Amino acid sequence: MEIAIDEGTRANRPTILLFHVMRADEAFEETAEMVFAVVRESALKHPGRPRTLVLDIEGHRAGRNGAYDPDAYEIMSSFAIGILSPWLTEIWTPLIRTRARRGQREDVPDRLLVLETPTTLDQARDLSHRLGMPVFHSDTGQWVSEVHDTSSERQSKSKNY
């Protein structure tokens, strides 16, 4: 993974370019952890600067039609677009190039847990409750957070970040 500062400016702030090539021998989990770490590092070292993730895929083709395998497809769609997009200004992948409409957030979480996707919102709420942190539900595109109020009653909230 590489970090570069683009001397061209957007709104007088150099853009931080984050490059990663998902190698043929990298699985989803390994790539997700590396990309998340560099997004977090760049947010800490260069707060307020626009961040662009440039993600390329080496290999990871499945079938005769040349489609991407599930790991590569998930890293480009559910992970880069679905999870990392709030903390990036732009995302470039072989499948899509997108730009944030509302700017980027600076509050990148301390850690990333890659878990099996809950199949229902109730399962996502239960997982969030057990972990004590928000969980991204990729089927709905929502962050689900299970919060306890002062009377210890369970309240569920689904948030779009």
Residue frames as qw, qx, qy, qz and C-alpha x, y, z in Angstrom:
[[0.000, 0.891, 0.455, 0.000, 0.00, 0.00, 0.00],
 [0.447, 0.129, 0.018, 0.885, 1.32, 3.41, -0.88],
 [0.047, -0.874, -0.374, 0.306, 0.43, 6.90, 0.27],
 [0.445, 0.184, 0.238, 0.843, 1.22, 9.83, -1.99],
 [0.047, 0.711, 0.314, -0.627, 0.39, 13.52, -1.81],
 [0.461, 0.588, 0.483, 0.456, -0.93, 14.90, -5.08],
 [0.285, -0.260, -0.068, 0.920, 0.50, 18.39, -5.50],
 [0.163, -0.402, -0.488, -0.757, -2.54, 19.34, -7.57],
 [0.075, 0.080, 0.620, -0.777, -5.05, 20.92, -5.26],
 [0.252, -0.572, -0.689, -0.368, -8.74, 20.69, -4.60],
 [0.376, -0.876, -0.219, -0.210, -10.00, 23.67, -2.66],
 [0.101, 0.816, -0.445, 0.355, -6.34, 24.54, -1.93],
 [0.668, -0.465, 0.551, -0.186, -5.72, 21.25, -0.07],
 [0.275, 0.421, -0.825, -0.260, -3.46, 18.61, -1.61],
 [0.903, -0.076, -0.115, -0.407, -5.20, 15.28, -2.06],
 [0.388, -0.437, 0.808, -0.074, -3.85, 12.21, -0.29],
 [0.755, 0.277, -0.449, -0.391, -3.77, 9.33, -2.80],
 [0.594, -0.338, 0.698, -0.214, -3.99, 5.86, -1.26],
 [0.616, 0.397, -0.572, -0.368, -2.91, 3.13, -3.71],
 [0.570, -0.263, 0.760, -0.171, -3.40, -0.58, -3.19],
 [0.565, 0.266, -0.656, -0.424, -3.17, -3.54, -5.53],
 [0.825, -0.193, 0.406, -0.342, -5.11, -6.57, -4.32],
 [0.079, 0.472, -0.845, -0.239, -2.63, -9.28, -5.30],
 [0.693, 0.036, -0.594, -0.408, -3.81, -12.60, -6.66],
 [0.544, -0.069, -0.789, 0.277, -2.82, -14.35, -3.41],
 [0.096, -0.078, 0.454, -0.882, -4.59, -11.85, -1.10],
 [0.141, -0.513, -0.846, -0.038, -7.94, -12.80, 0.41],
 [0.163, -0.794, -0.331, -0.484, -10.67, -10.31, 1.25],
 [0.623, -0.743, -0.197, 0.143, -9.77, -10.14, 4.95],
 [0.665, -0.221, 0.098, 0.707, -6.08, -9.39, 4.33],
 [0.250, 0.427, 0.320, 0.808, -6.84, -6.67, 1.78],
 [0.319, -0.811, -0.367, -0.326, -9.57, -5.12, 3.93],
 [0.656, -0.651, -0.135, 0.358, -7.26, -4.87, 6.94],
 [0.555, -0.059, 0.184, 0.809, -4.42, -3.29, 4.92],
 [0.084, 0.556, 0.379, 0.735, -6.67, -0.76, 3.17],
 [0.448, -0.817, -0.342, -0.124, -8.47, 0.18, 6.41],
 [0.672, -0.486, -0.076, 0.553, -5.14, 0.70, 8.20],
 [0.414, 0.084, 0.229, 0.877, -3.85, 3.09, 5.57],
 [0.136, -0.709, -0.408, -0.559, -7.13, 5.05, 5.48],
 [0.584, -0.762, -0.258, 0.109, -6.94, 5.42, 9.26],
 [0.649, -0.284, 0.052, 0.704, -3.23, 6.34, 9.17],
 [0.270, 0.356, 0.311, 0.839, -3.77, 8.99, 6.50],
 [0.302, -0.795, -0.378, -0.365, -6.69, 10.50, 8.45],
 [0.652, -0.673, -0.149, 0.316, -4.51, 10.74, 11.57],
 [0.590, -0.205, 0.190, 0.757, -1.42, 12.13, 9.80],
 [0.088, 0.088, 0.362, 0.924, -3.22, 14.42, 7.35],
 [0.121, 0.573, 0.731, -0.351, -6.56, 15.43, 8.89],
 [0.249, 0.749, 0.187, -0.585, -8.85, 17.48, 6.68],
 [0.075, 0.451, -0.634, -0.625, -7.06, 16.67, 3.45],
 [0.833, 0.258, -0.069, -0.485, -9.15, 14.98, 0.76],
 [0.420, -0.323, 0.844, 0.081, -8.40, 11.24, 0.53],
 [0.748, 0.384, -0.274, -0.467, -8.73, 9.20, -2.67],
 [0.674, -0.227, 0.703, 0.011, -8.49, 5.41, -2.61],
 [0.573, 0.520, -0.491, -0.401, -7.16, 3.90, -5.83],
 [0.687, -0.203, 0.680, -0.154, -7.71, 0.15, -5.71],
 [0.536, 0.443, -0.592, -0.409, -6.51, -2.18, -8.45],
 [0.880, -0.131, 0.390, -0.238, -7.10, -5.92, -8.68],
 [0.199, 0.527, -0.791, -0.238, -4.51, -8.45, -9.86],
 [0.166, -0.036, -0.984, -0.055, -5.98, -11.81, -10.86],
 [0.271, 0.246, 0.656, -0.660, -9.14, -12.69, -8.90],
 [0.512, 0.194, -0.383, -0.744, -11.05, -13.63, -12.06],
 [0.469, 0.045, 0.845, -0.254, -13.66, -16.36, -11.97],
 [0.646, 0.510, 0.530, -0.204, -15.42, -18.20, -14.74],
 [0.577, 0.276, 0.511, 0.574, -15.19, -17.91, -18.49],
 [0.152, 0.889, 0.340, 0.267, -16.76, -14.46, -18.64],
 [0.472, 0.346, -0.239, 0.775, -13.85, -12.90, -16.74],
 [0.428, -0.793, -0.156, -0.404, -15.96, -11.62, -13.84],
 [0.021, 0.574, -0.630, 0.523, -14.22, -10.90, -10.57],
 [0.500, -0.179, -0.832, 0.159, -14.21, -13.59, -7.89],
 [0.441, -0.763, -0.457, -0.121, -16.26, -13.03, -4.70],
 [0.579, -0.494, -0.169, 0.626, -13.30, -11.65, -2.68],
 [0.291, 0.028, 0.244, 0.925, -12.43, -9.01, -5.27],
 [0.170, -0.577, -0.529, -0.598, -16.05, -8.07, -5.91],
 [0.520, -0.726, -0.437, 0.108, -16.73, -7.70, -2.19],
 [0.513, -0.363, -0.075, 0.774, -13.61, -5.57, -1.61],
 [0.138, 0.175, 0.337, 0.915, -14.68, -3.19, -4.39],
 [0.327, -0.526, -0.488, -0.614, -18.40, -3.02, -3.65],
 [0.633, -0.655, -0.410, -0.054, -19.36, -3.85, -0.08],
 [0.666, -0.425, -0.183, 0.585, -16.08, -2.79, 1.51],
 [0.341, 0.018, 0.133, 0.930, -14.67, 0.17, -0.45],
 [0.189, -0.414, -0.372, -0.809, -18.02, 1.66, -1.44],
 [0.585, -0.576, -0.504, -0.269, -20.19, 0.39, 1.41],
 [0.699, -0.569, -0.287, 0.324, -17.88, 0.72, 4.41],
 [0.559, -0.217, 0.008, 0.800, -14.94, 3.03, 3.65],
 [0.233, 0.613, 0.405, 0.637, -16.74, 5.68, 1.61],
 [0.286, -0.922, -0.260, -0.029, -17.64, 7.97, 4.55],
 [0.549, -0.698, 0.182, 0.422, -13.91, 8.52, 5.23],
 [0.504, -0.019, 0.516, 0.693, -12.88, 9.09, 1.60],
 [0.260, 0.573, -0.034, -0.776, -13.46, 11.85, -0.93],
 [0.672, 0.451, -0.377, -0.450, -13.09, 9.56, -3.95],
 [0.699, -0.189, 0.690, 0.012, -12.82, 5.85, -4.67],
 [0.539, 0.554, -0.473, -0.423, -11.43, 4.44, -7.90],
 [0.645, -0.150, 0.749, -0.011, -11.71, 0.72, -8.64],
 [0.099, -0.073, 0.800, 0.588, -11.78, -1.28, -11.89],
 [0.041, 0.517, 0.846, 0.123, -15.60, -1.45, -11.58],
 [0.087, -0.897, -0.413, -0.133, -16.52, 2.02, -10.41],
 [0.356, 0.135, -0.197, 0.904, -15.26, 5.50, -9.74],
 [0.281, -0.790, -0.521, -0.161, -17.21, 7.57, -7.24],
 [0.204, 0.329, -0.265, 0.883, -16.94, 10.89, -5.44],
 [0.184, -0.466, -0.716, 0.486, -18.49, 11.78, -2.08],
 [0.003, -0.726, -0.429, -0.538, -21.35, 14.24, -2.32],
 [0.454, -0.864, -0.151, -0.156, -21.05, 15.41, 1.27],
 [0.044, 0.782, -0.554, 0.283, -17.30, 15.45, 1.74],
 [0.706, 0.059, -0.684, 0.172, -15.46, 13.02, 3.96],
 [0.668, -0.725, -0.044, -0.161, -15.57, 12.28, 7.65],
 [0.242, 0.677, -0.603, 0.346, -12.46, 12.36, 9.83],
 [0.594, -0.434, 0.511, -0.445, -13.61, 10.03, 12.63],
 [0.684, 0.255, -0.668, -0.146, -12.16, 6.76, 11.28],
 [0.855, -0.479, 0.000, -0.198, -12.74, 4.00, 13.89],
 [0.324, -0.707, 0.628, -0.013, -9.79, 2.64, 15.86],
 [0.315, -0.203, 0.918, 0.128, -10.25, -0.88, 14.57],
 [0.647, 0.216, -0.386, -0.620, -11.92, -2.98, 11.95],
 [0.506, -0.101, 0.837, -0.182, -13.48, -6.36, 12.63],
 [0.484, 0.220, -0.601, -0.597, -14.21, -8.49, 9.59],
 [0.439, 0.007, 0.813, -0.384, -16.97, -10.90, 10.53],
 [0.105, 0.312, 0.882, 0.338, -19.45, -13.10, 8.74],
 [0.229, -0.182, -0.161, -0.943, -22.28, -10.86, 7.55],
 [0.328, 0.235, 0.742, -0.535, -25.43, -11.12, 9.68],
 [0.094, 0.285, 0.805, 0.511, -28.30, -12.20, 7.46],
 [0.163, -0.782, -0.556, -0.230, -31.04, -10.18, 9.17],
 [0.007, -0.708, 0.155, -0.689, -31.17, -6.78, 10.81],
 [0.756, -0.603, 0.035, -0.253, -32.05, -8.47, 14.11],
 [0.922, -0.077, -0.057, 0.376, -28.85, -10.56, 13.88],
 [0.429, 0.529, -0.107, 0.725, -26.89, -7.36, 13.13],
 [0.370, -0.741, 0.084, -0.554, -28.43, -5.66, 16.17],
 [0.904, -0.428, 0.000, 0.002, -27.57, -8.64, 18.37],
 [0.803, 0.178, -0.077, 0.563, -23.99, -8.66, 17.08],
 [0.131, 0.679, -0.098, 0.716, -23.68, -4.91, 17.65],
 [0.634, -0.684, 0.043, -0.358, -24.96, -5.38, 21.19],
 [0.946, -0.236, -0.017, 0.223, -22.45, -8.18, 21.91],
 [0.676, 0.283, -0.028, 0.680, -19.51, -6.23, 20.44],
 [0.270, -0.759, -0.264, 0.531, -20.51, -2.87, 21.87],
 [0.121, -0.428, 0.357, 0.821, -19.92, -1.15, 18.53],
 [0.628, 0.507, 0.007, -0.591, -21.77, -0.41, 15.26],
 [0.553, -0.006, 0.790, 0.264, -22.02, -3.18, 12.65],
 [0.318, 0.385, -0.387, -0.775, -22.37, -2.62, 8.89],
 [0.654, 0.267, 0.686, -0.176, -25.22, -4.66, 7.38],
 [0.127, -0.273, 0.602, 0.740, -24.21, -5.00, 3.73],
 [0.158, 0.438, 0.848, 0.252, -27.62, -6.26, 2.53],
 [0.000, -0.879, -0.472, 0.073, -29.30, -2.99, 3.54],
 [0.432, 0.535, -0.030, 0.725, -26.30, -0.67, 3.37],
 [0.398, -0.822, -0.040, -0.404, -26.93, 0.46, 6.95],
 [0.254, 0.305, -0.713, 0.579, -24.77, 0.81, 10.02],
 [0.670, -0.538, -0.425, -0.283, -26.66, -0.81, 12.89],
 [0.172, 0.367, -0.602, 0.687, -25.94, 0.25, 16.44],
 [0.612, -0.532, -0.580, -0.081, -27.46, -1.30, 19.54],
 [0.088, 0.465, -0.354, 0.807, -27.47, 1.27, 22.33],
 [0.444, -0.485, -0.714, 0.241, -28.43, 0.96, 26.00],
 [0.138, -0.759, -0.033, -0.636, -30.06, 3.87, 27.75],
 [0.054, -0.465, 0.619, -0.631, -29.62, 4.67, 31.44],
 [0.744, -0.188, 0.335, -0.546, -32.50, 2.40, 32.45],
 [0.288, -0.293, 0.899, 0.152, -30.75, -0.53, 30.73],
 [0.712, 0.465, 0.452, -0.269, -33.60, -1.00, 28.26],
 [0.519, -0.002, 0.612, 0.597, -32.57, -2.03, 24.78],
 [0.393, 0.788, 0.113, -0.461, -33.01, 0.56, 22.06],
 [0.673, 0.096, 0.520, 0.516, -32.06, -0.17, 18.50],
 [0.210, 0.835, -0.062, -0.504, -31.00, 2.42, 16.01],
 [0.745, 0.280, 0.411, 0.446, -30.07, 2.04, 12.37],
 [0.053, -0.839, 0.098, 0.532, -27.90, 4.80, 11.03],
 [0.739, 0.557, 0.170, 0.339, -26.74, 5.69, 7.57],
 [0.447, -0.680, 0.143, 0.563, -23.29, 7.26, 7.81]]
